[in-house]
């Protein structure tokens, strides 16, 4: 569920900063396209929330039973959660990695 909510672009998680910067850049170049893209983000939100609802509260048609996470799986899941939180709360090291290449991009609007 954490990763489904992260893919929605919740603030403080890794996908938020990417979605925000893309929408901001698109808005500066083409406001109409940014509005269409925002509608796409809204549609993805509805899809992900419905997905989470059906997974956790939908009927178990096949009577599946899964074991709990093993320690190794829990550690890997925890590491991915920490990385996603770190990327969402402190994305600056990633920006510094791409800063030199971004400085050489042509300016598309003035």
DRENNULUM-534102 format. One record per residue: residue number from 1; residue in three letters; y, x, z of N, C-alpha, C in turn. Coordinates in steps of 0.2 Angstrom, whole numbers, plus 5000, padded with zeros to 4 digits. Layout:
N
+-----+-----+------+------+------+------+------+------+------+------+------+
|   k |   r |  n_v |  n_u |  n_w | ca_v | ca_u | ca_w |  c_v |  c_u |  c_w |
+-----+-----+------+------+------+------+------+------+------+------+------+
| NUM | ala |    Y |    X |    Z |    Y |    X |    Z |    Y |    X |    Z |
...
+-----+-----+------+------+------+------+------+------+------+------+------+
END
This chain:
110
+-----+-----+------+------+------+------+------+------+------+------+------+
|   k |   r |  n_v |  n_u |  n_w | ca_v | ca_u | ca_w |  c_v |  c_u |  c_w |
+-----+-----+------+------+------+------+------+------+------+------+------+
|   1 | unk | 4994 | 5004 | 5000 | 5000 | 5000 | 5000 | 5006 | 5004 | 5000 |
|   2 | unk | 5006 | 5010 | 5003 | 5012 | 5014 | 5004 | 5014 | 5017 | 4997 |
|   3 | unk | 5009 | 5019 | 4993 | 5010 | 5021 | 4986 | 5012 | 5016 | 4981 |
|   4 | unk | 5010 | 5010 | 4982 | 5012 | 5004 | 4978 | 5020 | 5002 | 4980 |
|   5 | unk | 5022 | 5003 | 4986 | 5028 | 5002 | 4988 | 5033 | 5008 | 4986 |
|   6 | unk | 5030 | 5014 | 4986 | 5034 | 5019 | 4983 | 5035 | 5019 | 4976 |
|   7 | unk | 5031 | 5016 | 4972 | 5032 | 5015 | 4965 | 5037 | 5010 | 4964 |
|   8 | unk | 5038 | 5006 | 4968 | 5044 | 5001 | 4968 | 5051 | 5004 | 4968 |
|   9 | unk | 5051 | 5010 | 4970 | 5057 | 5014 | 4971 | 5061 | 5012 | 4977 |
|  10 | unk | 5057 | 5011 | 4983 | 5060 | 5010 | 4989 | 5065 | 5016 | 4991 |
|  11 | unk | 5071 | 5015 | 4994 | 5075 | 5021 | 4996 | 5071 | 5025 | 5001 |
|  12 | unk | 5072 | 5031 | 5001 | 5068 | 5036 | 5005 | 5062 | 5038 | 5003 |
|  13 | unk | 5059 | 5036 | 4997 | 5053 | 5038 | 4995 | 5054 | 5041 | 4988 |
|  14 | unk | 5049 | 5045 | 4985 | 5050 | 5049 | 4980 | 5053 | 5046 | 4973 |
|  15 | unk | 5050 | 5040 | 4972 | 5052 | 5037 | 4966 | 5059 | 5034 | 4965 |
|  16 | unk | 5062 | 5033 | 4971 | 5069 | 5030 | 4971 | 5074 | 5034 | 4968 |
|  17 | unk | 5074 | 5041 | 4970 | 5079 | 5045 | 4967 | 5079 | 5046 | 4959 |
|  18 | unk | 5073 | 5046 | 4957 | 5072 | 5046 | 4950 | 5074 | 5040 | 4946 |
|  19 | unk | 5072 | 5034 | 4949 | 5074 | 5028 | 4946 | 5082 | 5027 | 4946 |
|  20 | unk | 5085 | 5029 | 4952 | 5092 | 5028 | 4953 | 5096 | 5033 | 4948 |
|  21 | unk | 5094 | 5039 | 4947 | 5097 | 5043 | 4942 | 5096 | 5041 | 4935 |
|  22 | unk | 5091 | 5039 | 4933 | 5090 | 5036 | 4927 | 5094 | 5030 | 4925 |
|  23 | unk | 5094 | 5026 | 4930 | 5098 | 5020 | 4929 | 5106 | 5022 | 4929 |
|  24 | unk | 5108 | 5026 | 4933 | 5115 | 5028 | 4933 | 5117 | 5032 | 4927 |
|  25 | unk | 5112 | 5036 | 4924 | 5114 | 5040 | 4918 | 5114 | 5035 | 4912 |
|  26 | unk | 5109 | 5030 | 4912 | 5109 | 5025 | 4907 | 5115 | 5021 | 4907 |
|  27 | unk | 5118 | 5019 | 4913 | 5124 | 5015 | 4914 | 5130 | 5018 | 4911 |
|  28 | unk | 5130 | 5025 | 4912 | 5136 | 5028 | 4909 | 5136 | 5028 | 4902 |
|  29 | unk | 5130 | 5029 | 4899 | 5130 | 5029 | 4892 | 5130 | 5022 | 4888 |
|  30 | unk | 5126 | 5018 | 4891 | 5125 | 5011 | 4888 | 5124 | 5006 | 4894 |
|  31 | unk | 5129 | 5002 | 4896 | 5128 | 4998 | 4901 | 5123 | 4992 | 4900 |
|  32 | unk | 5123 | 4990 | 4893 | 5118 | 4984 | 4892 | 5111 | 4987 | 4893 |
|  33 | unk | 5110 | 4993 | 4890 | 5103 | 4995 | 4891 | 5101 | 4996 | 4898 |
|  34 | unk | 5106 | 4998 | 4902 | 5105 | 4999 | 4910 | 5103 | 4992 | 4913 |
|  35 | unk | 5106 | 4987 | 4910 | 5105 | 4980 | 4913 | 5098 | 4978 | 4911 |
|  36 | unk | 5096 | 4980 | 4905 | 5089 | 4978 | 4903 | 5084 | 4982 | 4907 |
|  37 | unk | 5086 | 4989 | 4908 | 5081 | 4993 | 4912 | 5081 | 4990 | 4919 |
|  38 | unk | 5086 | 4988 | 4922 | 5086 | 4985 | 4929 | 5082 | 4979 | 4929 |
|  39 | unk | 5082 | 4975 | 4924 | 5077 | 4969 | 4924 | 5070 | 4972 | 4923 |
|  40 | unk | 5069 | 4977 | 4920 | 5062 | 4980 | 4920 | 5060 | 4982 | 4927 |
|  41 | unk | 5064 | 4986 | 4930 | 5063 | 4988 | 4937 | 5061 | 4982 | 4942 |
|  42 | unk | 5065 | 4976 | 4941 | 5064 | 4970 | 4945 | 5057 | 4967 | 4943 |
|  43 | unk | 5055 | 4967 | 4936 | 5049 | 4965 | 4934 | 5043 | 4969 | 4937 |
|  44 | unk | 5044 | 4975 | 4938 | 5039 | 4980 | 4941 | 5038 | 4979 | 4948 |
|  45 | unk | 5044 | 4977 | 4951 | 5044 | 4975 | 4958 | 5040 | 4969 | 4960 |
|  46 | unk | 5041 | 4964 | 4956 | 5037 | 4958 | 4956 | 5029 | 4959 | 4955 |
|  47 | unk | 5028 | 4963 | 4950 | 5021 | 4965 | 4949 | 5018 | 4969 | 4954 |
|  48 | unk | 5021 | 4974 | 4957 | 5018 | 4978 | 4962 | 5017 | 4973 | 4969 |
|  49 | unk | 5022 | 4969 | 4970 | 5021 | 4965 | 4976 | 5016 | 4960 | 4976 |
|  50 | unk | 5015 | 4957 | 4970 | 5009 | 4953 | 4969 | 5002 | 4957 | 4969 |
|  51 | unk | 5002 | 4963 | 4966 | 4996 | 4967 | 4967 | 4994 | 4968 | 4974 |
|  52 | unk | 4999 | 4970 | 4978 | 4998 | 4972 | 4985 | 4996 | 4965 | 4989 |
|  53 | unk | 4999 | 4960 | 4987 | 4997 | 4953 | 4990 | 4989 | 4952 | 4989 |
|  54 | unk | 4988 | 4952 | 4982 | 4981 | 4950 | 4980 | 4976 | 4955 | 4983 |
|  55 | unk | 4977 | 4962 | 4984 | 4973 | 4967 | 4986 | 4971 | 4965 | 4994 |
|  56 | unk | 4977 | 4964 | 4997 | 4976 | 4964 | 5005 | 4974 | 4957 | 5007 |
|  57 | unk | 4976 | 4951 | 5003 | 4975 | 4945 | 5006 | 4971 | 4940 | 5001 |
|  58 | unk | 4969 | 4943 | 4995 | 4965 | 4939 | 4990 | 4958 | 4938 | 4992 |
|  59 | unk | 4955 | 4934 | 4989 | 4948 | 4933 | 4991 | 4943 | 4939 | 4989 |
|  60 | unk | 4938 | 4940 | 4993 | 4933 | 4945 | 4991 | 4928 | 4942 | 4987 |
|  61 | unk | 4928 | 4941 | 4981 | 4924 | 4938 | 4977 | 4917 | 4941 | 4976 |
|  62 | unk | 4916 | 4947 | 4977 | 4910 | 4951 | 4976 | 4907 | 4953 | 4983 |
|  63 | unk | 4910 | 4951 | 4988 | 4908 | 4953 | 4995 | 4907 | 4960 | 4996 |
|  64 | unk | 4912 | 4964 | 4993 | 4912 | 4971 | 4994 | 4914 | 4973 | 5001 |
|  65 | unk | 4911 | 4978 | 5003 | 4912 | 4981 | 5010 | 4913 | 4989 | 5009 |
|  66 | unk | 4918 | 4992 | 5010 | 4920 | 4999 | 5010 | 4920 | 5002 | 5016 |
|  67 | unk | 4917 | 5008 | 5017 | 4918 | 5012 | 5023 | 4925 | 5014 | 5024 |
|  68 | unk | 4927 | 5016 | 5031 | 4933 | 5018 | 5032 | 4934 | 5025 | 5029 |
|  69 | unk | 4940 | 5028 | 5029 | 4942 | 5034 | 5026 | 4938 | 5040 | 5030 |
|  70 | unk | 4936 | 5044 | 5027 | 4933 | 5050 | 5030 | 4939 | 5055 | 5033 |
|  71 | unk | 4938 | 5060 | 5037 | 4943 | 5064 | 5039 | 4946 | 5068 | 5033 |
|  72 | unk | 4943 | 5070 | 5029 | 4945 | 5074 | 5023 | 4950 | 5069 | 5019 |
|  73 | unk | 4947 | 5063 | 5018 | 4951 | 5059 | 5014 | 4958 | 5057 | 5017 |
|  74 | unk | 4957 | 5056 | 5024 | 4963 | 5054 | 5028 | 4968 | 5060 | 5028 |
|  75 | unk | 4966 | 5066 | 5028 | 4971 | 5072 | 5028 | 4974 | 5072 | 5021 |
|  76 | unk | 4970 | 5071 | 5016 | 4973 | 5072 | 5009 | 4978 | 5066 | 5008 |
|  77 | unk | 4977 | 5060 | 5010 | 4981 | 5054 | 5010 | 4988 | 5056 | 5014 |
|  78 | unk | 4987 | 5058 | 5020 | 4992 | 5060 | 5024 | 4997 | 5065 | 5021 |
|  79 | unk | 4994 | 5070 | 5018 | 4998 | 5076 | 5014 | 5002 | 5073 | 5009 |
|  80 | unk | 4999 | 5068 | 5005 | 5002 | 5065 | 4999 | 5008 | 5061 | 5002 |
|  81 | unk | 5007 | 5057 | 5007 | 5012 | 5053 | 5010 | 5018 | 5057 | 5013 |
|  82 | unk | 5017 | 5063 | 5016 | 5022 | 5067 | 5018 | 5026 | 5070 | 5013 |
|  83 | unk | 5022 | 5072 | 5007 | 5026 | 5075 | 5001 | 5030 | 5070 | 4998 |
|  84 | unk | 5028 | 5064 | 4998 | 5032 | 5058 | 4995 | 5038 | 5057 | 4999 |
|  85 | unk | 5037 | 5057 | 5005 | 5043 | 5056 | 5010 | 5048 | 5062 | 5009 |
|  86 | unk | 5045 | 5068 | 5009 | 5050 | 5074 | 5009 | 5054 | 5074 | 5002 |
|  87 | unk | 5050 | 5072 | 4997 | 5054 | 5072 | 4990 | 5059 | 5066 | 4990 |
|  88 | unk | 5058 | 5061 | 4994 | 5063 | 5055 | 4994 | 5068 | 5057 | 4998 |
|  89 | unk | 5067 | 5060 | 5004 | 5073 | 5061 | 5008 | 5076 | 5068 | 5007 |
|  90 | unk | 5073 | 5073 | 5004 | 5076 | 5079 | 5002 | 5074 | 5081 | 4995 |
|  91 | unk | 5077 | 5078 | 4990 | 5075 | 5080 | 4983 | 5079 | 5087 | 4981 |
|  92 | unk | 5083 | 5089 | 4985 | 5088 | 5095 | 4982 | 5084 | 5101 | 4979 |
|  93 | unk | 5078 | 5103 | 4983 | 5074 | 5109 | 4980 | 5072 | 5107 | 4973 |
|  94 | unk | 5070 | 5101 | 4971 | 5068 | 5099 | 4964 | 5074 | 5100 | 4960 |
|  95 | unk | 5080 | 5097 | 4962 | 5085 | 5098 | 4958 | 5087 | 5105 | 4956 |
|  96 | unk | 5087 | 5109 | 4961 | 5088 | 5116 | 4960 | 5084 | 5120 | 4955 |
|  97 | unk | 5077 | 5117 | 4955 | 5073 | 5120 | 4950 | 5075 | 5119 | 4943 |
|  98 | unk | 5078 | 5113 | 4942 | 5080 | 5111 | 4935 | 5087 | 5112 | 4933 |
|  99 | unk | 5091 | 5114 | 4938 | 5098 | 5115 | 4937 | 5100 | 5119 | 4931 |
| 100 | unk | 5097 | 5125 | 4930 | 5099 | 5129 | 4925 | 5098 | 5126 | 4918 |
| 101 | unk | 5092 | 5122 | 4917 | 5091 | 5119 | 4911 | 5096 | 5113 | 4910 |
| 102 | unk | 5097 | 5109 | 4915 | 5102 | 5104 | 4915 | 5109 | 5106 | 4913 |
| 103 | unk | 5111 | 5112 | 4915 | 5118 | 5114 | 4914 | 5118 | 5115 | 4906 |
| 104 | unk | 5113 | 5116 | 4903 | 5113 | 5118 | 4895 | 5113 | 5112 | 4891 |
| 105 | unk | 5112 | 5106 | 4894 | 5111 | 5100 | 4890 | 5118 | 5098 | 4887 |
| 106 | unk | 5118 | 5095 | 4881 | 5125 | 5093 | 4879 | 5127 | 5086 | 4882 |
| 107 | unk | 5133 | 5086 | 4883 | 5136 | 5080 | 4886 | 5136 | 5074 | 4881 |
| 108 | unk | 5134 | 5068 | 4882 | 5133 | 5063 | 4878 | 5139 | 5058 | 4878 |
| 109 | unk | 5142 | 5058 | 4884 | 5148 | 5053 | 4885 | 5154 | 5057 | 4888 |
| 110 | unk | 5160 | 5054 | 4887 | 5166 | 5057 | 4890 | 5170 | 5052 | 4893 |
+-----+-----+------+------+------+------+------+------+------+------+------+
END
